[in-house]
Amino acid sequence: MSISLRSIRIPDFGVPVEMPVIPAEVYETRSKLAYERSGADWLVVYADREHLANIAFLTGFEPRFEEALLVLGKGGKRALVVGNESQSYAPLAGLPGLEVFLCQTMSLMGQDRSEKPNLEAVLRDIGLQSGDTLALAGWKYLGEEEWSGPYATFQASALVVDVLRKISGSNAGVVDATHVLMHPEKGLRTVVDVHQVAAGEWGAARASAAVWRIVSGVKAGENELQATSRMGYAGEELSAHIMFASSPKGAPVVGLRSPRARVLEKGDGVTTAVSYWGGLSSRAGLLVEHDDDFLEVAKAYFRGLIAWYETVDIGVTGAAIHDAVVSKLAEGNLRPALNPGHLVGHDEWVHSPIRPGSQEKIRSGMPFQVDIIPVPQPDGWALNNEDAVTFADETLRSELKQLYPEAYARIEARRAFMKDILGVELKPSILPISNTPLCLPPFWLASDKLLVRD
């Protein structure tokens, strides 16, 4: 596979402004399915400021500053348990028929507790009672090798777990339902509807445009804060903190850190990432015009990225994708630092079917990060090219074209660019939702020069 570096102008695919609104009936369907699949009398969904994705997906509400619970129960009961500050925000929820219950223990410390301080009392007011079967969805669930206790354990507030067990009257009366939402092949959030696809495209397109403004505008002599400010942040909801890091030769480039006042020098390793609901975009390279040694490593990495795009499709197992990428990267003495790809949503990492030996398959409606971090890299080097895609069968593509024609047109234009300019033809099921699809500039002082397949 011949790879070369060419001067390329990335087309203006358009940056969406109006965020798609999830219809109320879609939230209703999601919540009904979650409740039914939990198999319990009551389903309780936990959320806090960081772990908001499940409740946001089901209701359109996410707690700001505080904790919150969504309670779904018998007779179509839908209750939202919030603290002091979220009372005014809760009416923006999109789930119809949602009753809001104040529980001040969900509030930050020092705030008023004089009205409704006790979570058990509030949940009993909602209707939970002794003998009911209770299911709890936290922010992740554990594999068999991670826990061997006599009862289920949960990734959620210990207070919530304790209260639910007290109400149930039995430790075994509370079961984990997180998989209903987050299973890597069957979860409600891992196989989404056309409206969520469009919302994801909105976030991924805007995040990638922000990253490209950073990469294409960076200059030696400015500091990291100045470089990052070029992204043009407009207040979009973040699914990860904004990242920018640089380092000279001989020192590691720590990609997860936030920008500081370090002055950029020619020859630095540089990396940045922006993540909004729907997709993260990241680029890493060298702050130079050219470097022959680095170019060869970047080409080997690019071949690994192409292997990902040419292997994935609806029905392909995670193991097949994993093995294809690992074997191609190994030809260049590289390996992926983590799973070569994972599911994405309101949170940057939901789960991943791409694991060694995984028989879980790619399905239509899966929102995905092409997240392949190539290692090892010597100190002072950084290399990465991460963007989001969605998988869609013919039916879902037709829905998208009909309901969101502008998003569909952007996707088709990106597919054509990847085929005609970058030399990578995608299967019909792969929808690139980043505005810089597979655009890898190894050298940030020559960011117009991208890797292509000849």
C-alpha positions as CSV (number, residue, x, y, z in Angstrom):
1,M,0.0,0.0,0.0
2,S,1.6,3.2,-1.2
3,I,1.1,6.3,1.0
4,S,2.2,9.8,0.2
5,L,2.0,13.3,1.6
6,R,0.1,15.8,-0.6
7,S,-1.0,19.4,-0.3
8,I,-4.8,19.2,0.0
9,R,-7.6,21.7,0.7
10,I,-10.2,20.1,2.9
11,P,-13.6,21.1,1.5
12,D,-16.0,23.3,3.5
13,F,-18.6,20.6,4.4
14,G,-20.5,23.1,6.5
15,V,-20.7,23.4,10.3
16,P,-24.3,22.8,11.5
17,V,-25.7,25.4,13.8
18,E,-29.2,24.2,14.8
19,M,-28.9,21.2,17.1
20,P,-31.4,18.5,16.2
21,V,-34.1,18.1,18.8
22,I,-35.0,14.6,19.9
23,P,-38.8,14.2,19.6
24,A,-40.8,13.6,22.8
25,E,-42.1,10.3,21.5
26,V,-38.6,9.1,21.0
27,Y,-37.7,9.7,24.6
28,E,-41.0,7.9,25.5
29,T,-40.0,4.9,23.5
30,R,-36.5,4.8,24.9
31,S,-37.8,4.9,28.5
32,K,-40.5,2.3,27.9
33,L,-37.9,-0.1,26.4
34,A,-35.4,0.5,29.2
35,Y,-38.1,-0.2,31.8
36,E,-39.3,-3.4,30.0
37,R,-35.8,-4.7,29.5
38,S,-34.9,-4.2,33.1
39,G,-37.4,-6.9,34.1
40,A,-38.1,-5.2,37.5
41,D,-41.0,-3.4,39.1
42,W,-38.9,-0.2,39.2
43,L,-35.9,1.0,37.2
44,V,-33.8,3.7,38.8
45,V,-31.2,5.4,36.6
46,Y,-28.4,7.2,38.5
47,A,-26.7,10.4,37.2
48,D,-24.3,13.0,38.4
49,R,-22.5,15.8,36.7
50,E,-19.9,13.5,35.1
51,H,-22.1,10.5,34.7
52,L,-25.0,12.1,32.9
53,A,-25.2,10.1,29.7
54,N,-27.9,7.5,30.6
55,I,-30.3,9.9,32.0
56,A,-29.8,12.4,29.2
57,F,-30.4,9.8,26.6
58,L,-33.7,8.7,28.3
59,T,-35.1,12.2,29.2
60,G,-33.2,15.0,27.6
61,F,-32.3,16.2,31.1
62,E,-28.9,16.0,32.8
63,P,-28.0,17.3,36.3
64,R,-26.0,20.4,36.5
65,F,-23.8,20.5,39.6
66,E,-25.8,17.8,41.4
67,E,-27.0,14.2,41.4
68,A,-30.3,13.0,40.0
69,L,-32.4,9.9,39.6
70,L,-34.8,8.8,36.9
71,V,-37.4,6.5,38.3
72,L,-39.5,4.4,35.9
73,G,-42.2,2.2,37.3
74,K,-45.5,0.5,37.3
75,G,-48.4,2.1,35.5
76,G,-46.1,4.2,33.4
77,K,-44.8,6.1,36.4
78,R,-42.0,8.5,35.4
79,A,-40.3,10.5,38.1
80,L,-37.2,12.7,38.2
81,V,-35.5,13.1,41.5
82,V,-33.4,16.3,41.7
83,G,-31.7,18.7,44.1
84,N,-32.3,22.3,44.7
85,E,-30.6,23.8,41.7
86,S,-31.9,21.3,39.1
87,Q,-35.6,22.1,40.0
88,S,-35.5,25.1,37.6
89,Y,-33.7,23.1,34.9
90,A,-35.8,20.0,35.0
91,P,-38.7,21.4,33.0
92,L,-36.4,21.4,29.9
93,A,-36.6,17.6,29.9
94,G,-38.0,16.1,26.8
95,L,-39.6,13.0,28.3
96,P,-43.4,13.6,28.5
97,G,-45.3,12.8,31.7
98,L,-42.3,13.3,33.9
99,E,-43.0,14.3,37.5
100,V,-40.3,16.2,39.3
101,F,-39.6,15.4,42.9
102,L,-37.3,17.4,45.1
103,C,-34.8,15.5,47.2
104,Q,-32.3,17.9,48.8
105,T,-29.7,15.2,49.6
106,M,-29.0,15.4,45.9
107,S,-27.9,19.0,46.3
108,L,-24.4,20.2,47.1
109,M,-23.3,20.4,50.7
110,G,-24.3,23.4,52.8
111,Q,-27.5,24.0,50.8
112,D,-30.9,24.0,52.3
113,R,-32.2,20.6,53.6
114,S,-35.3,21.8,55.4
115,E,-37.9,20.6,52.9
116,K,-37.1,17.1,51.5
117,P,-33.8,15.9,52.8
118,N,-34.4,12.1,52.9
119,L,-34.0,10.0,49.8
120,E,-35.8,7.0,51.2
121,A,-38.9,9.1,52.0
122,V,-38.9,10.6,48.5
123,L,-38.7,7.2,46.8
124,R,-41.5,5.8,48.9
125,D,-43.6,8.9,48.0
126,I,-43.0,8.0,44.4
127,G,-44.3,4.5,45.0
128,L,-41.4,2.2,45.8
129,Q,-42.2,-0.3,48.6
130,S,-41.0,-3.4,50.4
131,G,-41.0,-6.5,48.2
132,D,-40.8,-4.6,44.9
133,T,-38.0,-5.8,42.6
134,L,-35.7,-2.9,41.9
135,A,-33.2,-2.4,39.1
136,L,-30.4,0.2,39.2
137,A,-28.5,1.6,36.2
138,G,-25.2,3.2,37.1
139,W,-22.5,4.6,34.9
140,K,-20.9,1.3,34.0
141,Y,-21.2,-2.4,34.9
142,L,-18.6,-5.0,35.9
143,G,-17.5,-8.1,34.1
144,E,-17.5,-11.5,35.8
145,E,-13.8,-11.3,36.5
146,E,-14.2,-8.0,38.3
147,W,-16.5,-9.0,41.1
148,S,-17.3,-12.2,42.9
149,G,-19.4,-11.1,45.9
150,P,-22.7,-12.7,47.0
151,Y,-24.8,-9.8,45.8
152,A,-24.6,-7.4,42.9
153,T,-22.4,-4.4,43.2
154,F,-23.0,-1.1,41.4
155,Q,-21.1,1.8,39.8
156,A,-23.4,4.4,41.5
157,S,-23.8,6.4,44.7
158,A,-23.5,4.1,47.8
159,L,-26.3,6.1,49.3
160,V,-28.6,5.2,46.4
161,V,-27.7,1.5,46.6
162,D,-28.2,1.5,50.4
163,V,-31.6,3.2,50.2
164,L,-32.8,0.9,47.4
165,R,-31.7,-2.2,49.4
166,K,-33.4,-0.9,52.5
167,I,-36.7,-0.3,50.6
168,S,-36.5,-3.7,48.9
169,G,-35.9,-5.4,52.2
170,S,-33.2,-7.6,50.7
171,N,-29.7,-7.1,49.3
172,A,-30.6,-9.5,46.5
173,G,-33.7,-7.4,45.7
174,V,-31.7,-4.8,43.8
175,V,-30.2,-5.9,40.4
176,D,-27.9,-4.2,38.0
177,A,-29.6,-3.0,34.8
178,T,-26.8,-0.8,33.4
179,H,-26.3,-3.3,30.6
180,V,-29.8,-2.5,29.3
181,L,-28.4,0.9,28.2
182,M,-24.7,0.2,27.7
183,H,-24.2,-3.3,26.4
184,P,-21.7,-3.1,23.5
185,E,-24.0,-4.7,21.0
186,K,-27.6,-4.7,22.5
187,G,-27.6,-1.6,24.7
188,L,-30.2,1.1,24.0
189,R,-27.5,3.7,23.8
190,T,-25.2,1.6,21.5
191,V,-27.8,1.2,18.7
192,V,-29.5,4.5,18.2
193,D,-32.3,6.0,16.1
194,V,-32.1,8.5,13.2
195,H,-32.6,11.5,15.5
196,Q,-29.7,10.6,17.7
197,V,-27.6,10.0,14.6
198,A,-28.3,13.5,13.5
199,A,-27.6,14.9,16.9
200,G,-24.3,13.1,16.9
201,E,-23.3,14.5,13.6
202,W,-24.0,18.0,14.9
203,G,-21.5,17.5,17.8
204,A,-18.9,15.6,15.9
205,A,-18.9,18.1,13.0
206,R,-18.5,21.0,15.4
207,A,-15.8,19.3,17.5
208,S,-13.7,18.4,14.4
209,A,-14.1,21.9,13.0
210,A,-12.8,23.3,16.3
211,V,-9.8,20.9,16.3
212,W,-8.9,21.8,12.8
213,R,-8.9,25.6,13.6
214,I,-6.4,24.8,16.3
215,V,-4.2,22.6,14.1
216,S,-4.3,24.8,11.0
217,G,-3.6,28.0,12.9
218,V,-0.9,27.0,15.4
219,K,2.3,28.9,15.5
220,A,5.7,28.5,17.1
221,G,6.2,31.2,19.7
222,E,2.6,31.3,21.0
223,N,1.6,29.5,24.2
224,E,-0.7,26.6,24.5
225,L,-3.6,28.7,25.7
226,Q,-3.4,31.0,22.7
227,A,-3.2,28.0,20.4
228,T,-6.3,26.4,22.0
229,S,-8.3,29.6,22.0
230,R,-8.3,29.4,18.2
231,M,-10.9,26.6,18.4
232,G,-13.7,29.1,18.8
233,Y,-15.6,27.4,21.6
234,A,-19.2,28.4,21.5
235,G,-20.5,26.8,24.7
236,E,-21.3,23.3,23.3
237,E,-21.8,20.6,25.9
238,L,-18.5,18.8,26.5
239,S,-18.1,15.1,26.9
240,A,-14.5,15.5,27.9
241,H,-12.3,18.3,28.9
242,I,-10.5,20.3,26.2
243,M,-7.0,19.0,25.7
244,F,-3.8,20.5,24.3
245,A,-0.3,19.5,25.2
246,S,3.2,20.0,23.9
247,S,6.6,18.9,24.7
248,P,10.2,19.2,23.4
249,K,12.4,16.3,22.3
250,G,13.3,14.0,25.2
251,A,10.1,14.7,27.3
252,P,6.8,12.8,27.0
253,V,3.8,14.5,25.4
254,V,1.0,13.9,27.9
255,G,-2.1,14.0,25.7
256,L,-4.7,14.1,28.4
257,R,-3.6,17.4,30.0
258,S,-5.2,20.8,29.5
259,P,-3.4,23.7,27.9
260,R,-1.1,25.9,29.9
261,A,1.2,28.9,29.3
262,R,4.0,26.8,27.9
263,V,5.4,28.5,24.8
264,L,5.4,26.3,21.7
265,E,8.8,25.7,20.0
266,K,9.5,24.4,16.6
267,G,10.2,20.6,16.8
268,D,7.7,20.1,19.7
269,G,5.4,17.1,19.8
270,V,1.8,18.5,19.9
271,T,-1.6,17.1,20.5
272,T,-5.1,18.4,20.9
273,A,-8.7,17.1,21.4
274,V,-12.2,18.5,21.6
275,S,-15.2,16.3,22.5
276,Y,-18.8,17.4,22.3
277,W,-21.9,15.2,22.7
278,G,-21.7,12.8,19.7
279,G,-18.0,12.7,18.9
280,L,-14.5,13.5,19.9
281,S,-11.9,14.8,17.4
282,S,-8.2,14.6,18.1
283,R,-5.0,15.3,16.2
284,A,-1.3,14.9,17.2
285,G,1.9,15.4,15.3
286,L,5.1,17.4,15.2
287,L,5.3,21.2,15.1
288,V,7.6,21.3,12.1
289,E,7.3,21.6,8.3
290,H,8.8,18.1,7.7
291,D,10.6,15.2,9.3
292,D,11.5,12.1,7.2
293,D,11.7,9.7,10.2
294,F,8.4,10.8,11.6
295,L,6.7,10.6,8.2
296,E,7.5,6.9,7.9
297,V,5.9,6.2,11.3
298,A,2.9,8.3,10.3
299,K,2.5,6.3,7.1
300,A,2.5,3.1,9.0
301,Y,-0.2,4.5,11.3
302,F,-2.2,5.7,8.4
303,R,-2.2,2.1,7.0
304,G,-3.6,1.0,10.3
305,L,-6.4,3.5,10.0
306,I,-7.2,2.4,6.5
307,A,-7.3,-1.2,7.7
308,W,-10.0,-0.2,10.2
309,Y,-12.2,1.5,7.6
310,E,-11.8,-1.3,5.1
311,T,-12.6,-4.0,7.7
312,V,-15.6,-2.6,9.5
313,D,-19.1,-3.1,8.3
314,I,-22.5,-4.1,9.7
315,G,-22.2,-7.7,10.9
316,V,-18.4,-7.8,11.3
317,T,-17.2,-9.0,14.7
318,G,-15.2,-6.9,17.1
319,A,-12.5,-9.5,17.0
320,A,-12.1,-9.3,13.2
321,I,-11.7,-5.5,13.4
322,H,-9.3,-5.7,16.3
323,D,-7.1,-8.3,14.6
324,A,-7.0,-6.5,11.3
325,V,-5.8,-3.2,12.9
326,V,-3.3,-4.9,15.2
327,S,-1.7,-6.9,12.4
328,K,-1.5,-3.9,10.1
329,L,0.0,-1.6,12.8
330,A,2.5,-4.4,13.7
331,E,4.0,-4.1,10.2
332,G,5.2,-0.6,11.3
333,N,6.2,-1.8,14.8
334,L,3.2,-0.1,16.3
335,R,0.2,-1.2,18.4
336,P,-3.0,0.4,19.6
337,A,-2.7,1.8,23.1
338,L,-6.4,0.9,23.8
339,N,-9.2,-0.7,21.9
340,P,-9.0,0.3,18.3
341,G,-12.4,1.9,18.3
342,H,-15.3,2.3,20.7
343,L,-18.9,3.4,21.0
344,V,-19.6,7.1,21.7
345,G,-22.6,9.2,22.8
346,H,-23.3,11.8,25.4
347,D,-20.2,10.3,27.0
348,E,-16.9,10.0,25.1
349,W,-16.6,6.2,25.7
350,V,-19.7,4.1,26.2
351,H,-18.3,0.6,25.7
352,S,-16.5,-1.3,22.9
353,P,-17.2,-4.5,21.0
354,I,-13.7,-4.2,19.5
355,R,-11.7,-6.5,21.8
356,P,-9.6,-9.6,21.3
357,G,-11.9,-12.6,20.7
358,S,-15.1,-10.5,20.8
359,Q,-18.0,-12.0,18.8
360,E,-20.1,-8.9,19.3
361,K,-21.0,-7.4,16.0
362,I,-21.2,-4.0,14.4
363,R,-24.9,-3.1,14.1
364,S,-26.8,-0.4,12.2
365,G,-27.2,2.6,14.4
366,M,-23.9,2.3,16.2
367,P,-22.2,5.6,16.9
368,F,-18.4,5.0,16.9
369,Q,-15.0,6.6,17.5
370,V,-12.2,5.7,15.2
371,D,-9.9,5.8,18.1
372,I,-6.5,4.2,17.4
373,I,-3.7,5.6,19.5
374,P,-0.4,4.4,18.0
375,V,2.3,3.3,20.4
376,P,5.2,3.3,21.2
377,Q,6.3,6.8,20.4
378,P,9.6,8.2,21.5
379,D,9.6,11.1,24.0
380,G,8.8,14.4,22.2
381,W,6.7,12.7,19.5
382,A,2.9,12.6,19.3
383,L,0.7,11.0,16.7
384,N,-3.0,10.6,16.5
385,N,-6.0,10.9,14.2
386,E,-9.4,10.4,15.9
387,D,-12.9,11.1,14.6
388,A,-16.4,9.8,14.8
389,V,-18.5,7.7,12.4
390,T,-21.9,6.1,12.5
391,F,-23.0,2.8,11.0
392,A,-26.3,2.8,9.1
393,D,-28.1,0.3,6.9
394,E,-30.1,1.3,3.9
395,T,-33.3,1.9,5.9
396,L,-31.5,4.2,8.4
397,R,-29.7,6.0,5.6
398,S,-33.1,6.6,3.9
399,E,-34.6,8.0,7.1
400,L,-31.6,10.3,7.6
401,K,-31.9,11.6,4.0
402,Q,-35.6,12.3,4.5
403,L,-35.6,13.8,8.0
404,Y,-32.2,15.5,8.1
405,P,-31.2,16.2,4.4
406,E,-28.5,18.7,5.3
407,A,-26.7,16.3,7.6
408,Y,-27.1,13.6,5.0
409,A,-25.6,15.8,2.3
410,R,-22.6,16.6,4.5
411,I,-22.0,12.9,5.1
412,E,-22.2,12.1,1.4
413,A,-19.8,14.9,0.6
414,R,-17.3,13.6,3.2
415,R,-17.6,10.1,1.7
416,A,-16.8,11.5,-1.7
417,F,-13.8,13.4,-0.4
418,M,-12.4,10.3,1.2
419,K,-12.8,8.3,-2.0
420,D,-11.8,10.9,-4.6
421,I,-9.0,12.8,-2.7
422,L,-7.8,10.5,0.1
423,G,-8.1,7.3,-1.9
424,V,-10.2,5.5,0.7
425,E,-13.6,4.3,-0.5
426,L,-16.0,3.5,2.3
427,K,-18.7,0.8,2.4
428,P,-22.2,2.3,2.1
429,S,-22.8,1.6,5.8
430,I,-20.1,3.9,7.1
431,L,-21.2,7.5,7.7
432,P,-18.3,9.9,8.5
433,I,-19.7,12.6,10.8
434,S,-16.4,14.5,11.3
435,N,-15.6,17.5,9.1
436,T,-12.0,16.3,8.8
437,P,-12.6,12.6,8.0
438,L,-9.3,10.7,7.9
439,C,-7.4,14.0,7.5
440,L,-4.0,13.3,9.0
441,P,-1.5,16.1,8.9
442,P,1.8,14.8,10.4
443,F,3.4,18.3,10.4
444,W,1.4,21.1,12.0
445,L,3.4,23.8,10.4
446,A,2.4,22.4,7.1
447,S,-1.1,21.3,8.0
448,D,-2.3,21.5,4.4
449,K,-0.2,18.4,3.7
450,L,-2.2,15.3,4.4
451,L,-1.5,11.6,4.0
452,V,-3.3,9.9,1.1
453,R,-3.3,6.5,-0.5
454,D,-1.9,6.6,-4.0
